[in-house]
Amino acid sequence: MTDIAVVGFAHAPHVRETTGTTNGVEMLVPCFQQLYEELGITKSDIGFWCSGSSDYLAGRSFSFISAVDSIGAVPPINESHVEMDAAWAFYEAWIKIMTGEVDTALVYGFGKSSAGNLRKILSMQLDPYLVTPLALDSVSLAGLQARLGLDAGKWTAEEMAAVAARSRAAAESNPNTQLSGHVDINALLASPFVADPLRAHDCAPITDGAAAVVLAAGDRARELCERPAWITGIEHRIDSPNFGARDLTVSPSTTASARGATGGDVGGIDVAELHGPFTHQELILREAIGLSDATVINPSGGPLSGNPMFAAGLERIGYAAKAIMDGNAGRTLAHATSGAVLQQNLVAVLEGRN
């Protein structure tokens, strides 16, 4: 297998609303410039570009083509796109490098969640014949999932609130997040419901944002980064879109993805960045992957402190890689999800080498 590593990561500040266009250009340009400066490269050094976004979210057709303005028209580029979280664009870029056609790739994702009613927009990904007509929005659907777990004794409201409190406390060291600070669990539990049994702290905030990651192979990675985050495993799986056909309190696709990415060895993972947009989903993911208390979960603050649509999954990979590149971890795991109630899941394992 070709040695491929993450050598750079940048993301835009997490904000509730931006004044820019929905094509992400204003958010992406600073990310690209940061990567160019940190790595000492230009856009001509990138062999392949791949992005993740959604035309539904942007409210226009081929919004990802407009986003290419952030790269520039000259010289021409080798480019592709996925209509989902950019973590899957990361997977495509990894495959592209594996073919030997290129030795570098830049992956980016963007989303302006404030452009419309996010809860309704996300319902457009549901079965258009049997589920969408029920008028279930994304938060209400997650609320059904949370209620199933509570009634089955899989988790408690206190455990859900503890996830939110930990995420906000961890985010204090991350200046680009929306929600941070130490909060009292009892105060969280006293807050009103937004979709019973979910309270505001159980739901990721609406976030505008963008993220970018640079991949490189072999010696090129070593040239660009003193301590590359080598990708030792990556896999993704999907569960049935028929919600009545699966147990929503577990995530078999995450378990399968983790088994494929880790080879069944989840020991020695120092940091895990999990893409759970709701508190109870982080609990599902921890169980599905088999993480122990020895692993630090979401030291970045995770999506509960800032959840830019179609970039948050890529950010999990970026933060997991950054922990290695900064010398703060030796082996990390990143998870990304796409679709409703953890329907599609990707797991990547990264390691540092002396």
HUHUCOR-V118517 format. One line per field, one symbol per residue. psi: psi as a letter, one per 30 degrees, with the letter a starting at -180 (. if undefined). Layout:
psi=???
This chain:
psi=kkjklkfkkkllkjleklfalggfeeeeeeeeeeeeeefhllfffkfkkklkakeeefglkhffeeffffelfkllljklkkiakfefeeeeeeeeeefgelglkkklllkifffajeeeeffffljfefeeffhkleeeeeeeeeeeeeffgflleeeeeeeeeeeeeefefjfglekllklkeeeeffllkfikgkleffkklkkklllkkkklkbfeefefkeiljkjfkklklklkfjffgljfflieeeeeeeeeefgfjglgjekkjkijfkefeeeeeeeefhklffkkkhfffafffjijkgfeeeeeeeeeeeeeefgfleklkkkklklkhhekkkkkkkklk.
